[in-house]
């Protein structure tokens, strides 16, 4: 069955993937998922992954090689090699440069996250027993060892007031000088790559960040999503002839951590994760695809951890744009983005415009939509909402809170009349100047003919 047939069969609204939203669980009666971060702790791509400019190079490739745990401001968090498990040895003068990360009021430990008590009685977050700190020389989200990620963009002022960046059209040229080295005995606290923090995995299995599933999940040697079946055993056995392929295990093998081997009725062996057999889905064609969930809701992505989602948000499948963010009622969520005309197109293509969190932050809630602003409704957050994972909160001029994903404030479009509509996608402000010498306010530095565009918000 083709992907198109799958989508037409299940319907856009009915096939929506509803992950855990806020304090709710994804399935009735299911356990609360283990999120990648607690409230008040966020995630940021390091370095070029921030996408600090609108230039052609950044618009075509944004590197997300490393994603760090960050505080509520987006500042990178670090661990100290001289700390003991559950105990901080960074005290006195050490804390002048490295500040312990304090939990917000009401925080509780869970999963890999614990709250330790420092020698002075203060509380501090730790991940896998390793206390967490921010570095005073980091001034912008995505910074590492005091090197601002803004240096990869167009010439601009970083968070400390220093001019950085440069090069042709913000092509990644640096403003001169060498990068500062990582302070001795310190290292960034990375969420991704996952490394070995979740234990050993079988050969041919990896832990990847599958954004279209909003999770850290298991993939096979092709980087295709792996699934587990959350239904009756008799039904699971029937489905291997319907596009589901068991993940083969050695005939003579041994358990590895949370992975065990199942003997199948046909005499073959299959890998299982935490007691559930692992499968790939034939209709998934590339990394990130997770069409198996839409084919049958009993199939779940084999997630190691899930990213936080606010209440009232879900992932919704579309016919040509993969999964997009939508309200609980199925109305598409949009972001306001910047674009340089000379950079080429790509917006209408599947994932044609990559996430550039720095550009989203520059635009913020100033959507500059002119007379059309009444068509775009802010996706509001509760007054007590806290940033968590990739979701942050902006305070609007009227004092209301607005949800943002990867730096982009989110909106609904009045022109969408039914769940699944995306009629606001690729809506440009064509009235902006085409004079390259005129500075156009698109919320971020640029040196070409720029505009703002409304685009679907995707994971």
Secondary structure, 3 states (H helix, E strand, C coil): CCHHHHHHHHCCCCCCECCCCCCCCCCCCCCCCCECCCCCCEEEECHHHHCCCCCHHHHHCCCCCCEEEECCCCCEEEEECCCECCECCCCCCHHHHEEECCCCCCCCCECCEEEEECCCCCEEEEECCEECEEECCCCCCCCECCECHHHHCCCEECCCCCEECCCHHHCCCCCCCCCCCCCCCEEECEEECCCCCCCCCCCCCEEEEEHHHCEEEEECCCCCEEEEECCCHHHHHHHHHCCEEECECCCCCCCECCEEEEECCCCCEEEEECCEECEEECCCCCCCCCHHHHHCCCEEECEEEECCCCCCEEEEECCCCCEEEEECCCCECEEEEEEEHHHCCCCCCCCCCCCCHHHHHHHCCCCCCHHHHHHEEECEECCCCCCEECEEEEECCCCCEEEEECCEEEEEECCCCCCCCCCCCCEECCCCCCCCCCCCCCCCCCCCCEEEEEEECEC
